[in-house]
Every structure is written in C-alpha cells, then in structure tokens.
Amino acid sequence: MKQTEQTLLEQMRISEFEVEQRQKLFSLSNDDIDALQSAQAIIDANIDTLVSDFYSLQTSIPEISLLIGDSDTLTRLSRAQRRYVIDLFSGIYDLEYVNNRLRIGMVHKRIGVEPKLYLSAIYTLKNLLIKLLKEKISDDTECQKTLTALEKILLFDVTLVFDTYIRSLVTELEISKAKSEQYARDMEEKVRERTLQLEHLSRTDPLTGLLNVRHLRSALTSTLRAAQRRSESVAFVYLDINDFKEINDQHGHQKGDETLRSLSNTLKTVSREEDSCFRYGGDEFCIILPNCTKKAAENIYSIRLHEELAQRGNTVTLSIGVVETGPIEFMQPDTLIDLADKKMYELKQKAKLKVAG
C-alpha cells in the first residue's frame, strides 16, 4: 500500500493500546481528564481573547512573523489554534485526537517551523492558560489539579508532534540516502562502462576494430598456459595481403584502408568465437586459435577465408603461415610468432617465384 493511502496513525502504527500506554507514561488519569473537562466552560468563554493574546506574542517574534507571512494565513492559524485549545479541554483523547496532533506536527514540519519555535509557542500558550485558569478558578486545590492535568496533556501532545517531526526527518534521511546510493551506483556503472570503453579502445585497432598488437603477446601467453593445463594444441596464424603497396600506390590510401577493413570484417566472420584476431601492423594480421590443430586452422584461414573474400567481391590474395604447438611441448610466444611469420614469408616468396616463372 502506498504511503499516501495510509493515515498518519497507520503509518506510525499507533493503536488504541499505544494511546493508552502513552497516557500512562504521563500519568494522565481519569481525575486529570475530569479536571480538564471542568475547565472547559472557562476556556470556551475566553477562547477568542486567549488566541488573540497568543498570536500577539507570537508575531512579535521576527522568525515566527516571517513564517506566518500575511493576514489571511494568520486568520487560518487563529481558527486552527482555537480548535486546538478547545480540544485540550474536551476530555476526549482518543485516536482521532491523536491523529489531529500528529497532523499538527506534519504541517509544522512541512512549512518549516523548527522545533525550537514550536516549543516556544507551546511555552507561550501554557503560560497564557495558566494565567487564565488561576484567575478563573478560585479553589486553589481545584486550580492546582487543573494545572497539573494541563501539564500532562501538553506533554502528551508534544510527544505526538515530535514523533511526526522525527519520522519526517528519518524519512528525509532515508530518501536522501537512497538517492545518494542510487547516484553512487549510477556513477559506478558509468565509471565501469567508461573503463570498459577505455580498455576496449586501448586493446582495439581503430581502423579495423581488431585487437591491436600491444596485447598480442600477453594474450598468446595466457592461451598457451591454459592449453598446457588442459593438454590442448594451439594454432597460430600469421597472414598479410599480397601486393598491398600496389593497392595504395595505384588507388590511394583510402582504398588501402577499405581493403584492410574488408579483410578484418571477413576475418571476424570466419573466425571461431574463441579465436582472437589481431592487426599486427600495416597489412599483417595474426590469429590465436586455442584448442585447434594446424590442419583445422588451415581449413579456416587458407580455404574458408579466401572463399568468403571471393563471395564478397574482394579480389585480394593472402600469404598465410600456420603453426601448431602442444599438446605435449609448447613453444614460447615469441618463437611461435616468429615461426608463423617465417612460414608466411616462405609462402609469399614461393608465390612470387611461381608468378615470375
């Protein structure tokens, strides 16, 4: 249930039993209630003068005068104060009475009346009531009983008002805390996203979108260590574009960049999900293939890659060196890279001799 669908009594979980317990805390007895009711006629007869004197004293305090603001507000407050004082001497201090007192505290909090100003107002009202009752009740014993009862009911009221003050403050703190925590979570998420973006940028070649060479050796080292633990083979592919310089010279660097991007996209298409594709530099590329043999790697990059390029209308040819290490003995990362590079270069030279012959 929404908070706005509950009464203040429900929100603060105040029941008839709770009201009785509070009255016992202040020893508010039936005799006290009778004494207050006995003074009701005196209050009713003097209520207008009492309220007028009260607000005359209140508006002499600059802080309170500023809060009240205008004559219309003062009129409304005077009517509310009139009801408040009459209820004090009604002798009926049930759930409805308590709910009205709780609302007073809520209203005071909403309009910005500080506790010190509220307590000051209660003190002023109390003194005016004491003065009035002493003047009108001639029997000293009866007067003292009434003043004692008044002290108790005012303290009873103050606790109710302060309960709403405290509850409102706690709610504000909880809301503020929830907002702060949400803000912190949002900031953490933004930082995390930004960190991932920066990490991705630091690992990615801006032209092709493939991983860059700075992370090749660390990635290869991790793959080889994992393969050693699982006794699996690792294949490594080194390839470059044949006659790439001629593409740049004859058609310009923009065409060369388009060729590199096209090849990179094709590499992403034919590669397995677990493979890592790197732009080594210029027109050279490397691929790490965990849990893969040389034969399987050649099928992917010597056969399927060329077929995919042809389907896309890309006429470039590639020189591809493929090596395998493991599952028993493993080469060092630099050795694996150098050997694949060497095999790629040998195939390139053979292709050139074949064309020349």
C-alpha positions in Angstrom: 0.0 0.0 0.0 1.3 3.5 -0.9 2.1 5.8 2.0 -0.5 8.3 0.6 -3.2 5.7 1.0 -2.5 5.4 4.8 -3.5 7.6 7.7 -0.7 9.0 9.9 -1.9 6.6 12.6 -1.4 3.7 10.2 2.0 5.0 9.0 3.2 5.4 12.6 1.5 2.2 13.8 -0.4 4.0 16.6 -3.3 1.9 18.0 -5.7 2.5 20.9 -3.4 0.4 23.0 -0.5 2.7 22.2 -2.6 5.7 23.1 -3.4 4.2 26.5 0.3 3.4 27.1 1.3 7.0 26.3 -1.3 8.3 28.7 0.1 6.0 31.4 3.6 7.3 30.8 2.4 10.8 31.8 0.1 9.5 34.5 -2.9 11.0 32.7 -5.7 9.7 34.9 -9.4 9.9 34.8 -9.2 12.5 37.5 -7.0 14.6 35.3 -9.4 14.3 32.4 -12.3 15.3 34.7 -10.3 18.4 35.8 -9.7 19.4 32.3 -13.3 19.0 31.3 -14.3 21.0 34.3 -12.4 23.9 33.0 -13.9 23.7 29.5 -16.5 26.4 30.2 -13.8 28.8 31.3 -11.8 28.1 28.1 -14.9 28.4 25.8 -15.8 31.8 27.3 -12.3 33.2 26.9 -11.0 31.4 23.8 -11.1 34.5 21.5 -9.1 36.7 23.8 -6.7 33.8 24.6 -6.0 33.1 20.9 -5.6 36.8 20.2 -3.1 37.3 23.0 -1.2 34.2 21.9 -0.7 35.4 18.3 0.1 38.9 19.5 3.0 37.4 21.4 3.9 35.1 18.6 4.0 37.7 15.8 6.3 39.8 18.0 9.0 37.2 17.2 10.5 38.0 13.8 11.1 34.4 12.8 7.5 33.4 13.5 6.1 36.6 11.9 8.1 35.8 8.8 6.7 32.2 8.7 3.1 33.4 9.1 3.6 36.0 6.3 0.2 37.6 5.9 -3.2 38.3 7.5 -5.1 35.5 5.7 -2.6 32.9 7.0 -2.9 34.4 10.4 -6.7 34.1 10.3 -6.5 30.5 9.3 -3.9 29.8 12.0 -6.1 31.5 14.6 -9.0 29.3 13.8 -6.8 26.2 14.0 -5.4 27.3 17.3 -8.9 27.9 18.6 -9.9 24.3 17.8 -6.6 23.1 19.3 -7.1 24.7 22.7 -10.8 23.7 22.9 -9.7 20.1 22.2 -7.2 20.3 25.0 -10.1 20.6 27.5 -12.5 18.3 25.7 -11.7 15.3 27.9 -11.7 13.1 24.8 -8.2 11.9 24.0 -8.9 9.1 21.5 -7.4 8.0 18.2 -9.0 11.0 16.4 -7.5 13.4 18.9 -4.1 11.7 18.4 -4.3 11.8 14.7 -5.1 15.6 14.8 -2.0 16.1 16.9 0.1 14.1 14.5 -1.1 16.2 11.6 -0.1 19.4 13.5 3.4 18.0 13.7 3.4 17.1 10.0 2.1 20.6 9.0 4.7 22.3 11.2 7.5 20.3 9.6 6.2 21.0 6.0 6.0 24.7 6.5 9.4 24.8 8.1 8.6 25.5 11.8 11.7 24.5 13.7 11.3 22.5 16.9 12.6 25.4 19.0 9.8 27.7 17.6 7.1 25.0 18.2 8.3 24.5 21.8 8.4 28.3 22.3 4.8 28.5 21.1 3.8 25.7 23.5 5.5 27.5 26.3 3.7 30.8 25.5 0.3 29.0 25.2 0.9 27.2 28.5 1.7 30.4 30.4 -1.4 32.1 29.0 -3.6 29.1 30.0 -2.0 29.1 33.5 -2.7 32.8 34.0 -6.3 32.4 32.8 -7.1 29.3 34.9 -5.5 30.9 38.1 -7.7 34.0 37.5 -10.9 32.0 37.0 -10.6 29.1 39.4 -10.9 30.3 42.9 -10.4 27.0 44.7 -6.6 26.5 45.0 -6.8 22.7 45.2 -9.1 22.5 42.1 -6.8 25.0 40.3 -3.7 23.0 41.0 -5.4 19.8 39.9 -6.3 21.5 36.6 -2.8 22.9 36.1 -1.2 19.5 36.7 -3.6 17.9 34.2 -2.8 20.7 31.7 0.9 20.0 32.1 0.3 16.3 31.4 -1.9 16.8 28.3 0.5 19.3 26.8 3.5 16.9 27.2 1.3 14.2 25.7 0.7 16.4 22.7 4.3 17.4 22.4 5.5 13.8 22.1 3.0 13.2 19.3 4.1 16.3 17.4 7.8 15.4 17.8 7.1 11.8 16.7 6.0 13.2 13.3 9.0 15.6 13.3 11.4 12.7 13.9 9.6 10.4 11.5 9.7 13.1 8.8 13.4 13.7 9.4 14.1 10.0 9.3 12.1 9.6 6.0 14.0 12.5 4.5 17.3 10.9 5.5 16.2 7.6 4.1 15.2 9.2 0.8 18.4 11.2 0.7 20.4 8.0 1.5 18.5 6.1 -1.2 19.2 8.9 -3.7 22.9 9.0 -2.7 23.2 5.3 -3.0 21.4 5.3 -6.4 23.7 8.1 -7.5 26.7 6.2 -6.4 25.5 3.1 -8.2 24.9 5.2 -11.3 28.3 6.7 -11.1 29.9 3.3 -10.5 28.1 2.0 -13.6 29.2 4.9 -15.6 32.8 4.5 -14.4 32.6 0.8 -15.2 31.2 1.4 -18.6 33.8 4.1 -19.3 36.6 1.9 -18.0 35.4 -0.9 -20.3 35.3 1.6 -23.2 38.8 2.8 -22.5 40.0 -0.7 -22.0 38.4 -1.7 -25.3 39.9 1.3 -27.1 43.3 0.5 -25.6 43.1 -3.1 -26.9 41.5 -2.3 -30.3 43.0 -1.1 -33.6 41.0 2.0 -34.5 41.0 1.2 -38.3 40.0 -2.4 -38.3 38.3 -3.0 -35.0 40.5 -6.0 -34.3 42.7 -6.4 -31.3 46.0 -4.4 -31.5 49.5 -5.8 -31.4 50.2 -4.4 -27.9 48.2 -7.2 -26.4 49.2 -10.0 -28.7 52.0 -11.4 -26.6 50.1 -11.3 -23.3 47.0 -12.9 -24.9 49.2 -15.6 -26.5 50.9 -16.3 -23.2 47.6 -16.7 -21.4 46.3 -19.0 -24.2 49.5 -21.2 -24.1 49.3 -21.5 -20.3 45.7 -22.6 -20.4 46.5 -25.1 -23.1 49.3 -26.5 -21.1 46.9 -27.1 -18.1 44.4 -28.8 -20.4 46.9 -30.6 -22.6 45.4 -29.0 -25.8 47.0 -27.8 -29.0 47.2 -24.1 -30.0 47.4 -23.0 -33.6 48.8 -19.6 -34.6 48.1 -17.9 -37.9 50.2 -15.1 -39.5 49.0 -13.5 -42.7 49.4 -10.5 -44.9 47.9 -9.1 -48.1 49.9 -9.7 -51.2 51.0 -6.6 -53.2 49.3 -4.3 -50.7 51.7 -1.5 -51.5 50.5 -1.5 -55.1 46.9 -1.0 -53.9 48.0 2.1 -52.0 50.2 3.3 -54.9 47.6 2.8 -57.6 44.3 3.5 -55.8 45.3 5.7 -52.9 45.4 5.1 -49.1 41.7 5.4 -48.8 41.3 2.3 -50.9 44.0 0.6 -48.9 42.1 1.3 -45.7 38.9 0.0 -47.2 40.8 -3.2 -48.1 42.1 -3.6 -44.6 38.6 -3.1 -43.1 37.0 -5.5 -45.6 39.6 -8.2 -44.7 39.1 -7.6 -41.0 35.3 -8.0 -41.2 35.8 -11.2 -43.2 38.2 -12.5 -40.5 35.6 -11.8 -37.9 33.1 -13.8 -39.9 35.1 -16.9 -40.5 36.8 -17.0 -37.1 35.5 -19.1 -34.3 34.1 -17.4 -31.2 37.1 -18.4 -29.1 39.7 -17.2 -31.6 41.5 -13.8 -31.2 42.2 -11.7 -34.3 45.0 -9.0 -34.1 46.2 -6.4 -36.6 49.9 -6.9 -36.2 50.8 -3.8 -38.3 50.3 -2.5 -41.8 48.7 -5.2 -43.8 49.8 -8.0 -41.4 47.4 -9.9 -39.2 47.7 -12.6 -36.5 45.1 -15.1 -35.1 45.3 -17.1 -32.0 43.3 -20.4 -32.1 43.0 -22.2 -28.8 42.3 -25.9 -28.8 43.0 -26.1 -32.6 45.3 -28.1 -34.8 47.3 -26.8 -37.8 45.0 -28.6 -40.2 41.9 -27.1 -38.7 43.4 -23.6 -38.8 44.5 -24.0 -42.5 40.9 -25.1 -43.3 39.6 -21.9 -41.7 42.1 -19.3 -43.0 43.7 -20.9 -46.1 40.4 -22.1 -47.6 37.3 -20.6 -46.0 38.8 -17.2 -45.7 39.6 -17.0 -49.4 36.1 -18.4 -50.3 34.4 -15.7 -48.1 36.6 -13.0 -49.6 35.6 -14.1 -53.1 31.9 -14.2 -52.2 32.2 -10.6 -51.0 33.9 -9.5 -54.2 37.2 -8.9 -52.6 40.0 -9.8 -55.1 43.0 -9.6 -52.7 45.2 -12.6 -52.2 46.9 -13.5 -48.9 50.0 -15.2 -47.8 49.3 -17.3 -44.7 51.7 -19.0 -42.3 50.2 -21.5 -39.9 52.0 -23.3 -37.0 50.9 -25.5 -34.2 52.3 -26.1 -30.7 51.3 -28.5 -28.0 49.7 -30.6 -26.6 52.8 -32.0 -25.0 55.6 -29.5 -25.7 54.9 -25.8 -26.2 56.8 -23.1 -27.9 57.4 -19.7 -26.3 55.1 -16.9 -27.6 57.9 -15.0 -29.5 59.1 -18.3 -31.0 55.6 -19.1 -32.2 55.1 -15.7 -33.7 58.5 -15.7 -35.5 57.9 -19.2 -36.9 54.5 -18.3 -38.3 55.9 -15.1 -39.8 58.7 -17.1 -41.4 56.3 -19.7 -42.9 54.1 -16.8 -44.2 57.2 -15.2 -45.8 58.3 -18.5 -47.4 54.8 -19.0 -49.0 54.9 -15.4 -50.2 58.3 -15.9 -51.9 57.1 -19.2 -53.5 54.1 -17.4 -54.9 56.3 -14.7 -56.4 58.6 -17.2 -58.0 55.7 -19.1 -59.4 54.3 -15.9 -61.0 57.8 -15.0 -62.3 58.4 -18.5 -63.7 
